[in-house]
């Protein structure tokens, strides 16, 4: 037979090891997500109980207020200088 007769043959590939590896990878990812979720939940509870979340929120509010005030002052100074330089 010529090699062209082999071109029409059906190739069967054994995917069982690949699918087993894929299944194991998915299980590992799911386990990792579950562990991470549990850790985040525990951390959130600990931070809440300690009052750290409230303190972090207060600090962020103070920082953003300071940034806003500084930006307003800079804006005022720039406008003041623009108005005085035109005279």
C-alpha positions in Angstrom: 0.0 0.0 0.0 1.1 3.5 -0.6 1.5 6.1 2.1 -1.5 8.0 0.8 -3.9 5.3 1.9 -2.8 6.1 5.5 -3.9 9.7 5.1 -7.5 8.6 5.4 -7.0 6.6 8.6 -8.5 7.8 11.8 -6.1 8.7 14.5 -7.1 7.9 18.0 -5.3 9.7 20.8 -5.4 8.7 24.4 -6.6 11.8 26.3 -7.0 10.0 29.6 -3.7 11.1 31.1 -4.3 14.7 29.8 -7.8 14.8 31.2 -6.6 13.3 34.5 -3.9 16.0 34.7 -6.5 18.7 33.9 -8.9 17.3 36.5 -6.1 17.3 39.1 -5.1 20.9 38.2 -8.7 22.1 38.6 -9.0 20.3 41.9 -5.7 22.0 43.1 -7.0 25.5 42.0 -10.3 24.9 43.7 -8.5 23.9 46.9 -6.2 26.9 46.7 -9.2 29.2 46.3 -11.0 27.6 49.2 -8.0 28.0 51.4 -7.4 31.6 50.3 -11.1 32.5 50.9 -10.9 31.0 54.4 -7.7 33.0 55.1 -9.2 36.2 53.9 -12.4 35.6 55.9 -10.3 35.0 59.1 -8.2 38.1 58.4 -11.3 40.3 57.9 -12.8 39.0 61.2 -9.6 39.7 63.0 -9.2 43.2 61.5 -12.9 44.0 62.3 -12.6 42.8 65.9 -9.4 44.8 66.5 -10.9 48.0 65.1 -8.2 48.2 62.5 -10.7 48.6 59.6 -12.2 51.6 61.2 -8.8 53.1 61.8 -7.7 52.4 58.2 -10.9 54.1 56.9 -10.3 57.1 59.2 -6.7 57.4 58.0 -7.8 57.2 54.3 -10.4 59.9 54.9 -7.9 62.2 56.6 -5.4 61.6 53.7 -7.9 62.3 51.0 -9.1 65.4 52.8 -5.5 66.7 53.1 -4.9 66.0 49.4 -8.1 67.8 48.4 -7.2 70.8 50.6 -3.7 70.9 49.2 -5.1 70.8 45.6 -7.5 73.6 46.4 -4.7 75.7 47.8 -2.5 75.1 44.8 -5.4 76.0 42.5 -6.0 79.2 44.4 -2.3 80.2 44.2 -2.1 79.5 40.5 -5.2 81.5 39.8 -4.0 84.3 42.0 -0.6 84.4 40.2 -2.3 84.3 36.8 -4.6 87.2 37.7 -1.7 89.3 39.1 0.6 88.6 36.2 -1.9 89.9 33.7 -2.0 93.4 35.4 
